Amino acid sequence: MITGQIGLRRHSGGWIGKAIEWATYSHTHHVVVAISETACISAEPGGVRFRAISDYPSLDWSRFDLTDDQRTLIRDAAAEYERRPYNYAIYPPLLWERISGRKVDGWLAEWLSKRPNENCSQLSDDIYTKAGFHLFPDIPELVTPGDFERYFQSHGWL
């Protein structure tokens, strides 16, 4: 079952996806969470919305051993984020991190993490955190698609 699992979209063919991969030191440019066997939630320009999983030609899925209750918690948490605005403000800090080699921290990172706006990796992390899973305890603010890729690699899923 993929309900409740996290999907990574990798190896972009477009310039925006390639820029995200470059900025996050990864091959991943988008992250979604499956809310059923056929639907996922995605943060993208235009806001957070539900999409058909088939809208994405290929996704690499997490392999969490989830119970039915945990899948329900993830699905219910995801519903609370629908229609939130997209977080365009994340792009300059990601560029800063890539150029300087230093994570954005302090007031800027806190401001970004507390805004109602969501980007794809932040949304996925927020959903899992709300459902009781803390995937990135060492990354309190800016979780990127690259962080998810490295998490998947550390678990042997990529």
N, C-alpha and C positions, 0 to 999 in steps of 0.2 A: 504493500500500500504506500502511495506517496502522500496521502492526506497528512498534513502537518509537517512534511519535509521541506527543506530549503533547497531551491534550485539555483544553480549558477549558469549564467549565459557567458560563454567564453569565446575568445578569438573573433573579435568584431571585424566586420567588413567595412564599417563606416568610420569616418574620421572622429566623431564624438566618442564612440566606443573605444577606438584606438587611443584617444587622448586619456580616457579614464584608465585604461589598462596601463598606459605609460606612467600616469601620475601615481598609481597605486602599486607599482612594481609587480604587476600580475598579468595574467591572460584573461581576467574576468572583468566584465564591464557592467553586469546587471545581476541583481539578486531578487528572487521572488520566494513566496511561501505558498505552498499548495494548501488550499482550504477544502478541497474535495479531490476526487480522482480526476476531475476534468477542469477545475478552475483554480486560479491562484490570485494572490493580491500583489500588486506592483505599484511602486512609486515611480512616476515618470513625468516628464513635462506635461502639464495639464492636471496633475494631481494624482492622488492615490486612488486606484480603482481595481475592480475585479476584472480579470481577463481569462479567456480560455487558455489552458495550458498549451493547446495546439497553436496558439499565436506565436509561440517560440519554437523555432525549428529544432533546436536541440538544447537540452538542459542537463547538467550533471547534478544529480540529486544526492542529498545527505542520506545517511543510512541509520538514523537514530532508531533505536528499538522503543517505539512509542506505544503506550497503551491506548485504548479507546478513549479513556478519560483525558489523557494528555492531548490527544488529537482534538478533542472537543475544546479544551482550554485554549489551544493555539487558534482554532477556527473562531472561537468567541472573541479572543483578543484581537484578531485581525479585523473583525467587523467594526471595532471601535475606531479604526484608522481610516475607513473609507471616506473619500472626498477631502482629505486633508490636502493642503496646497503642497506643491513640489518645492524642495529646498534648493533653489538656485544658488543661495549664499554659500553653499559648500564648496563650489568650484575654486574660488580664490585661495581658501585655506589648503585645499588639496594641492594646488599648484605651488604654494609656499612650501608645503612639506616635501614635495618632490625636488624643488630647487635647493632648499636649504638643508634637506636631510634631517630636519627636526620636526617632531610632531607639534601641531598647534595645541597649546594648552592655555591655562589661565582663563581670564574673563571671556576671550573669544570662543574658546572651546565650550565653555559653560553656556554661553549665549546660544551657540549653534545647537547644543544638545537640548535646550529647554524650549526652543521655538516649536510651534505646532507643525511647522513645515517638515516634510520627510523626504529624504532621498532613499534609494532602493536598499542600500545596506543598513542604513539607520532604521528604516521601517522593519526590516527582517529581524534585526537585533531587538528593537523595541517590542515587537510582537512576542518573541521568545522570552524576553525578560518579564513582560506582563503575565505570561503563562507560567512563569516560575523557573525558567531555564536561563542561567547566566553564562552565556557562551564566552564572553570576553571580560572577565573580571579585571584584567590588567589594562583594559582600554576603556576608560570611563566615558569618553566623549565621542570622538570621531571614528566610527567603525567604517571601514571602506570595503569595496568588493574584494580588494587584495587581501584584507584580513580574513574574509570568509574563505578565499582560495587557500590561504595558508592553513586555516583551521581544517579544511577538507583534506589537504595534503597530510597534516599531522595525524589524521585518523585513517589514512590509506584509502580515501574515497576518490582520489584523483591520481 
